[in-house]
């Protein structure tokens, strides 16, 4: 498997393809990260749980990043690795990794990951009910 620059990948980014919020993010960001050697794949790809050494139940809890050397990152830590791969995003990664902000970034990521199916105003899991967690993200 190669990336857009014709080299072997330096890592694989696994995202929830069933989540519209995640799929839009992957569509928006995957090309830029592909130029730096990252391949984006759905968490739903067969064999992903075994490849990432997690249970099927835990697989979709958050995005995951596997580097070519086998190192696996998840959640905000995966994003920090990705952000550091783009020179103009390195300052953002540095700020997000600072002790007081790192905890806030991790908490924010976990909140978004838990509520990602509700970010459009209607819960994608239970489409008949408004999502009680999405008011922060609704457009006026």
C-alpha positions in Angstrom: 0.0 0.0 0.0 1.4 3.4 -0.9 0.5 7.0 -0.2 0.1 9.9 -2.6 3.9 10.6 -2.7 4.6 7.0 -3.9 6.3 5.9 -0.6 5.3 3.3 1.9 3.0 4.6 4.7 4.5 5.8 7.9 1.2 5.2 9.6 -2.4 4.3 9.4 -5.2 6.5 10.8 -8.3 4.5 11.7 -11.6 6.5 12.0 -15.2 5.7 12.5 -16.7 5.6 8.9 -20.2 5.2 10.3 -20.0 8.6 12.0 -20.8 11.5 9.6 -18.7 13.9 11.7 -15.7 11.6 11.5 -16.2 10.8 7.8 -16.4 14.5 6.9 -13.2 15.1 9.0 -11.4 12.2 7.2 -12.5 13.6 3.8 -11.2 17.0 4.7 -7.9 16.1 6.3 -6.8 12.8 4.8 -5.2 14.2 1.7 -2.9 16.6 3.6 -1.9 13.8 6.0 -1.5 11.3 3.1 1.2 13.6 1.6 3.1 13.1 4.9 2.7 9.3 4.7 -0.5 8.6 6.6 -3.2 6.3 5.2 -6.8 6.8 6.5 -8.9 3.6 6.9 -12.2 3.0 8.5 -12.3 1.3 11.9 -14.8 -1.0 10.3 -12.1 -2.6 8.1 -12.1 -6.3 8.8 -9.3 -7.3 11.1 -8.7 -3.9 12.6 -9.5 -4.9 16.2 -6.9 -7.6 16.1 -4.4 -5.4 14.3 -4.8 -2.7 17.0 -4.9 -5.2 19.9 -8.3 -4.1 21.2 -11.6 -5.8 21.6 -14.4 -5.2 19.1 -16.3 -3.5 21.9 -13.5 -1.0 22.5 -12.6 -0.5 18.8 -14.9 2.3 18.0 -14.4 4.3 21.3 -12.0 6.6 19.6 -9.8 7.1 16.6 -6.5 5.2 16.4 -3.2 5.7 14.8 -0.7 2.9 14.1 2.8 3.8 13.0 4.8 1.6 10.7 7.0 0.5 13.7 3.8 -0.9 15.3 3.3 1.9 17.9 -0.4 2.6 18.5 -1.8 5.9 19.6 -5.5 6.7 20.3 -7.6 9.7 20.9 -5.9 13.1 21.5 -2.5 11.4 21.5 -3.1 10.2 17.9 -4.0 13.8 16.9 -0.8 15.2 18.5 1.3 12.8 16.4 -0.6 13.8 13.3 -0.4 17.6 14.1 3.4 17.3 14.6 3.8 15.9 11.1 2.7 19.2 9.5 5.2 22.1 10.3 2.6 24.8 10.6 0.5 22.7 13.0 3.4 21.8 15.3 2.8 24.9 17.5 -0.8 23.8 18.1 0.4 20.3 19.1 3.0 21.9 21.4 0.4 24.0 23.1 -2.1 21.1 23.3 0.6 19.0 25.0 1.3 21.5 27.8 0.2 20.0 31.2 -2.8 22.3 31.9 -4.0 22.3 28.3 -3.2 18.7 27.6 -5.8 17.6 30.2 -8.4 19.9 28.7 -7.6 18.7 25.2 -8.0 15.1 26.3 -11.3 15.8 28.0 -12.6 17.7 25.0 -11.6 14.9 22.7 -13.3 12.3 24.8 -16.5 14.4 25.0 -16.5 14.8 21.2 -15.8 11.1 20.7 -18.7 10.1 23.0 -21.1 12.5 21.3 -19.9 12.3 17.7 -23.0 10.7 16.4 -25.1 13.6 17.8 -23.1 16.5 16.4 -25.6 17.3 13.7 -28.6 17.9 16.0 -30.2 14.5 15.6 -28.7 11.4 17.1 -27.4 9.1 14.3 -27.9 6.2 16.7 -31.5 7.0 17.6 -32.7 9.1 14.7 -36.2 9.6 16.2 -35.0 11.7 19.1 -33.2 15.0 19.2 -29.7 14.6 20.7 -29.6 16.1 24.2 -25.9 16.7 23.9 -25.7 18.6 20.6 -27.0 22.1 21.6 -23.4 23.3 21.7 -22.8 22.4 18.1 -26.2 23.4 16.5 -26.1 26.3 14.0 -28.4 29.3 14.7 
